[in-house]
């Protein structure tokens, strides 16, 4: 009678295959997250109903760009591609909601070079108007450096201030705060006292929305645009984002409603910490204003 014998090499071979397969899977995911997903662009349409919207602003299109982070893991060629995509959309206005550079960037471009290179590329935007605010990384590196670089390319930066955008004899108010993590926003200066039209507020950190709605002038804000969170940057299915920054933990991405005020959180196009994006593609948002 024959007796079955156990091949002592089989378990070892199985373990080797498992380790090899796991390594190939991890390498494949890293390649996808670092080279493919990080360079995808998700165009997100967001209709913004506004009760007191003047007829001359019906259908007004705003493209929001956020969290560029040149050049830690955002290559200049990718920002150039993003600008090309924005120009193809022919928006009425482009709003950039902070973090042009990265504090403690690990790449070869120093902060001064990165700020000016970012501004140079953004100067090729063809929209009739472009405005920007600062993010926490911009302030941590140098507010004056980033503001100077942008203004040298004729890109206005709003820091606790507001301006009127006029069209057909009517206006909307565009407001921009200083950064809420690394500096001191002042809503008394940022939001007009008695606005005679809709109010759009740019504030880098989305969780600052709680402060806005509690402020006496917060009742005037129709739309708040933020970035900062990167949407989590790396999101695990059935779990969500692995890491979220301070003041970007409550309102992570997408649209939120606070009575009259709508908040929209853009996922940004850059990366910080690791050169990966997973289940969280870079985003350009097209906000279209419509009467409520």
N, C-alpha and C positions, 0 to 999 in steps of 0.2 A: 504494500500500500504506500502510495506516495504521500509525502508530508509537505504541506505548504511552508515555505520559509519566507521570512520578512527581509526585504532588501533594506539594509541599514542606510544605504545612500539616498533612499527616496525622500525622507523628511528633509534632509539637508538640501536636496535639489529643489524641493518645494519652497523652502525658505528663501533660497537664493533667487528663485523666480519671482517670489513675492516682493522681495527687496528691490530687485531690478525693475519689476513692473511698477512698483510704487515710485521709484526714482524717476522713471520715464514719465509717469503721470504728473509728478510734481514739476519736473522740468517743462513739460508741455503746458501746464497751467501757468507757470512763471513766464514762459515765452508769450502765451496768449495775453496774460494780464499786463505784461510789461511792454510789449511791442504792438499788439493788435488792439486790445480793448482801450489802451491808454491813448490811442490815436483815432479812435472812432469819434464821430460827432453826432450827437442826438439833437435834432431840431425839434423843439417842443413848442407847440402852439398854445397860447393861453389867452382866452378872451376875457377882457376886463370890463365888466359892466359898471358904469359910473352914472349916478342919478342926475348930476348937474352938468353933464358933459356938453359943451357948446357944439353946435352942429358942424362948425369948421374943423372939429377934432374927431368927428365920427370916422372910424376906420383908421385912425392914426396908429402907425405901427412902430413899436419900440423893440429893438433887439438888445437883450441883456447879455453881457459877457462878464465873467467873473473869475477870480482866482487864477490868474495867468501863471504866476510863480516862475517867471523866466529867471534863471535858466537852471534851477535845481534839476527838475526832470521834464521841463517843457522846453523843447528845442526851438530855436528861432524859426526853423522851417515849418514847424507845426503851427506856431502863431501866425505865420504868413498864410498858411492854408486856411486857418480860421477866419482871418480877415477877408480872404478871397470869398469864402462862403457867405460872410456877412454882406459883402458888396453885391453878391448875386441876389440877395434878398431885397435889395433896394429899400431899406427902412427909412422912415422919416427921422429917426433919432436912434443913436446908440448910447447906451448907458453901461459903464464899466464899474462894477461894484467892489473894487478893491483887491489888494494883494497882487501887485505887479511883480514883486520880487519876493525872495525867501530869506528870512533871517537864518544865518548860519548855513547858507547854501554849501553843498558838498562838491559842486561842480567848478569848472575852471573859470567861469565868468564871475568877477567880483561884483558886488552890489551896484557900484557906480556904473559899470559897463552894462549890467543887466537892466538897470532902470532906463538908461538912455536907449539901449537897443529895443526894449519893449516900446518905448515912446515912438521911436523911429518907425517901427512896423505899424503901430496903431495910427500913425499919421497918414497912412495910405487908405484909411477908411474913407468911403465916398459919401456917407450919409450927410445930409445937410448940417446936422449938428451932432457933436459927441461931447459927453460930460463924464466925469469920473469922481469917485471918492477914494479915500485911503482905507486900507485894511490893516489888521494888527501887525502883519509882517512889514508893511511899508513904514509904519510908525516906529517899529522896533529897529529897523535898519536906519532910517532917517527920513522924517517927513519932508524936510526941506529938499533933500536929494531927489525924492520921487516927484514931489510937486514941481521942482525946477525942471526935471527932465521932461515931464508931460507938458508943462506950459511952454517950454522951448519949442515944442512941436505944435503949439496952438491948441492943446487939449485942456480945457478948463477943468479945475479940480475944485469941488465944493467942500468946504470945511466949516461946518456950523453956519451955513448960509443958504439963501434961496435966490432963485431968479425966476422971472416970468418968461414963458415961451408963448409968443403971440402968433396968432394965425387967424386971418379973416376978421380982424377987429376983436377977437376974443383971446383969452389966455388960459393956460394952465400953469400951476406953480411947481417948479422942480426944486427939491430941497435935498441937501446932503449933510450928514452929520460927520463929525470927527469919529475916530474909531472908539468903540465902547470897551474894548479890552485893554488897549495900550495907551489910550488917551482919554479925553474928557468931552463927550458930546454935550451940547447945550441946545435943547429943543426950543428954548425961548428965542434963541437966535436963528435956529434952523427953520422953524415953521413960521410963516407970516402970521401976524396977529389977527388980521381980518382978511383972509384970502377971498378974492372975488372970482374964484374959479376952482376947479379940482386941484388937489394936492397930491403929488407923487414924491415919496420920500425914499432916498437911498440911505441905507444903514447897513454896514458890512455884516454885523452879527445878527442872525435871525431872532435869537432869544431876547434881543433888545426890544422886540415888539411888545412885550409885557410892560416895559417902561413907557413906550409910546402911547399905548391905549390908556394908561393911568394919568398921563400928563394933560393939563387943561387944553392944550392945543392939539392933542392927539385926535380929538373929535373931527378935525378938519381933514385928516389924512384919508385919501381914498385908496391908495396903493403904496405898499412898502416893498421895496426890492432889496434882497439880501443875498449873500453867498456864504463864504466862510466854512461851512460844514463839509464841503465836497460831496455831500450826500452820503458821507461815510467812507467814500473812496473805494474801500474793499467791503463788499456786502456778501455775507454768507447766506445761501438759501435757507429759509425757515428760521434764521437767527437774526439777520439784519447786519448793521454796520459793526465792525470790530472796534473801532476807535472813533470818538467824536471829540472835537475841541471844546474848551469852555465857551459858553454862550452860543454853542451850536449843537446842543444836545436835546433840546425840546422840540424845536421845529427844524427837522433835518433836511427835507427837500420837498419841493412841490408847493401846493397852494393851501393856504389856511385863511379862515374868515374870522374877523373880530368885529362883529356888528357891521358898521359901515366900512371899516378898513379891511382890505384884502392884503395878505402877506404872500409873497412868492419867494421861495428859496431856490436859487440856481445852484446846480451841482459843480459849477466851475469847469475849467478845462485842464487845470494843472494837477500836480501831485506833490505831496509833502511827506517826508519820512522814508517812504519806499517808492520806487518807480513803478507802482502797480495801480491798476484800476480793475475791479472785478464786479460784474453785475451792477455797474455804476458808471456808465459811459460819460465822457465829457459832454457838456450841454451848452447849447445856445438856445435862449428862450425868445420867442417872438410874441410880444404882448400887443394885442390889438384892442384899442379903446373903442367901446360901444356904449350907446345910451342904455341905462338900466330899464 
